C-alpha cells in the first residue's frame, strides 16, 4: 500500500544513522531521489506536499537503504559521482572521486590556462574514473589532455566517462613507460596516486571494503607510486612545466623532500578547504 514519502525518508535516515553512515539524512534523500528520479530540492518539496510511494518504489528504496546500511558507497548505489561541473559514472572497480580532489585539479587547470602555448598539454597519471582528466579537458578546451590508467576495471569506467571528448586521449597502461612520444612537451602533469601505506587500514568502511586496493596502497611508506610519478613527470614535462600531486595531510613534508631530492624546484604544499595539507606542486627546471 502507498507510504508517505516524508515517513519513508525519516525511517531510512534512522536506519542509516544506526549503521553509522556519516550523513544519514542526505543519503536517504539522495537514494530516494535516485529511485523517484528527483533532485534533492524537488524531493523535499514532494515530501512536504505529501507525495506517496507505491509498493515498487518503496521496495526499491528499501533495498538501496539496506545496502547503504552495510556501508556500500552511495555512489555505487546511484551509479554516479559529482566532480566539479561533471557527473561521472562510477561503480565497483574504480576509486570514487572525492570533493577535495576538485581543489587539487584547480592547480593543474590554472597552470594550463597560464601556459603561453596555444595548445597546452596536460597529463593525468592514475586517472581512475577520468575525473581529473575530464575536468582539465572540458575546462581548458584548447588543451590536449592525456590520461593513463593501469587497472582494466577502472579504465573501463574512465572510457565511459571520457567517450566523445575530442581533446582527451585515454591510455590503458603503466604510467612508468606510457606516453613516451610526449616527453619534453607537456605543460602539466597531475596525479591523485595511491598513497596509503600498505599496513595502514582506512577508517571508513566505504574505503576499506569497496575502493580498489590498486587505487589505495602505495608501498611501505605510501610513496612508491609518487616516486615513479616524479621520475616519469620529469621526462614528460618541458622546462618550467608543473607537477601536481594529491596526498594525505601528513605526507607534505616527505613529498617535498622526495621531490627536492629529485631536482624539482619551487616545491610547495597547499591546503584544502578545511585547512588540511592536500596537494604538493613543483616546477621542472
N, C-alpha and C positions, 0 to 999 in steps of 0.2 A: 504494500500500500504506500501511497506517497508520503514523503517525510519532509518536514520544513527544512530548507537549506540552512537557516540560522542554527537550528538544533543540531543538525549533522556536523556543521563546522565546529560547534562547541565540543561535541563528543570526539571528533577527530583530533582537535587540539589537545584535549585531555589525554587521549591515548598516546600522542606523540610526546607530550610533556613527561608522562610517566616512563617513557622509553629513553628519556634523556636527550631528545632531539633539541638542539640549541634554540631554534626559533619555531616553536610548535604552531603558533597561530598563523605565521606567514606560510609555513609549509602546508598546513591544512588548506589555506586559501588557494595556494598555487596548485595543489593537487586537485582541488575541486574545480578550479578554473580550467585545468587541463581536461578534466572529464566533460565539463559543460562548454568548453571552447570559449571561455570568457576571460578577459583580463581581470586583474585584481579589483580595480575600481568598479567595473561592471558587475563582478561577482558580489562585492559588498552591497551594491545598490539592489541587486536581485534578492539578497538575503533580507534587506530592510523591507522590500516590497512583499515579502512572504512567499517567494518562489518555492515550489515543491520539487523534490527529486523523485523520479519514478523508480520502479524496482531495479531496472537495468542500470540506471545512473548510480543508484545507491550501492549496488553490488560492485560496480567498477571502482567507485571511490573507496569503499571498504577494503578492497583488495590492495589498492595502492597504499592506503594508510598502514595496512598490516606489513607491507614490505618496507615502508619507510620506518616503521617502528623497529624493524630489525636492522636499521641504520644503513639500508641501501641508499646510495646517494639520490637526492631529489632529482638531479639532472638525468640520472639513468632512468628514472620513472617517467619523466616528461619527455625525455629524448633530446632536450635542448639545454644550452647554457648561454647566457648573455656574455658578451665581451665587447666593451666599448660600444660601438654602434651596431655590432653584429649579433646575430642569433645563430649559434653553432650547433650542429648535430653532434651528440656525444652518446657514449654508452660503454658497455664492458669492453676493456682492452685499450682504452685511451684515458689519459690524465684529464680530469675535468679542469678547465681554466678557472683561475681564481681572480677575484676583483683586484687584488694587489698587483697582479701582473699587468693590469691595464696601465698602471703608473710606470712600470718598467718599460713597456712598449713605447711610451711617450718619448723617452730618451732617444730611441732609435728613429722615431718619426721626426723629431726635431733635427737630428743630425742629417737625415736625408733631405729635409726641407732646406737646411743651411748649405747643402752642397752646391758648389758652383756649376756642377755638371748638369747639362740639360736632361740627362737620363741617368740619375744616380742609381747605384746598385746596392741592394740590401740582401743580406743572407741571414736566415733564421735556422740555427742548428738545434736539433732535438725539437722539431716543430710540434710534435704531438697532434693535437686536433687541427693544427694550422692556424690557431688563433692569432698569434703574433704576426705571422707572415701575411695573413689576410688583412689584418689591420694596417700593416705597412702598405700593402698593395692598393688598398681602397682609399686610404687617407693621403697617400702620396702617389697619385695616379700616373705621374710622369716617371716614376721609378720602375726599375726592373727588380723584382724580388724573387729570390730562390730559397727554397726550404728543403731541409734534409731530415728524414726520419728513418730510424733503424728498425723499428718494430713493424712487421707487416700489418698487425691489427690496428695500430694507431695510424699507420699510413693510409689504410682504407678509410678511416674517418676523415683524415686530412684531405684525401682526394675528393670525398663527397663535399666537404665544405668549400674547397677551393675550385671546384669544377667551374669552368667558364670564365674564370678571372684572367683576362688576357695578358696581364703583366706579371703573372706569378707562375713559376716553374717548380713543381714538386718532384723530389727525388727520393726513392727508397734506397737507403744505403748507409754506410758507416761515415760519420762526419770526418773521421781521420783522413779519408782519402777521396772524398767526393768533391766535385766542382773544381777540379784542377785547372780547367780551362779559364776559370775566373781569377786565378792567382795574380795578385798585384793590381787588381782593378776595382775592388769592392770598397764602397764608402762606409758601410756599417755592417758589422756582424753582431747579432744579438742571440742570446740563448737563455732559456729557462731550463737548465740541465737538471738531471738527478743529482741531488746534493745531500741527501740524508745519509749519515754514516751507517755502515752495514749493521752494526749492533744496536742501533737506536730503534725504538719501537714507536711509531707515530701514535699520538694520543687519541686522535679521533678515529672511531671505528670505520667511518666512511673512507678514510685514507688507508688505514691499516688493512682493511678487509677487501677493498674494492679497487683502489688505484693500482695500476700495474707496477710490479716491482721494478721493471726496467726503467720506469719514469721516476722512481723514488730514490733508489740507493746508488751511492756514488763512491763505494770503496770504504776502506777503514776510517778515513777522516772525512768522507763525503766529497772529496775534491778531485778524485781521479778523472772524472769527465771534464771538470774545469781545466785541469792541466792539459788534456787533449785539445780542448777548445782554444786555449791560449796558443798552443803550437799551430793549430790549423788556421786560426784567425790571423796570426802573424803573417802567414803565407798569403791568405786571401786579400787582406787589406792593402790598399795603397798607402804610401806615407801620408800621415795626417788623418787616416781613417779611424773610426771609433769602434771600440768593443764595448758591449753592454751585457752584463751578466746578472741574472737574478740569483739570490742565495738566501740562506737562513739569516736571521738577525744576528746570530753570534759569529758569522763567518767573514764579516767585512775585513777585519784586520788580517786574517790569514790569506784571504784572496788578494788583498793589496800587496802583501809580502810576496806571494807567489808571482803576481804579475810584474812587480818591480824586479824580481829576480830574473824574469824572462826578458827584461829590457823595455817593457812598456813605460810610457810616460804619462804624467798627469793622472795617476790613479786616484780615484775618489769614490767614496761610498755615500749613498744617498738614502734618505728615509722615505717610508711610505706615508700615507695619510694619518696613520696612528703613531707616527714617530718611531717606527722600528726600522733599523737598517734593512734595506731590501734589495738594493742594486749597487753594483760597482761598475764604473766606467773607466776606460783607459784609452790612450791615443797611441797609434802606431807611429814611431819616429821615422 
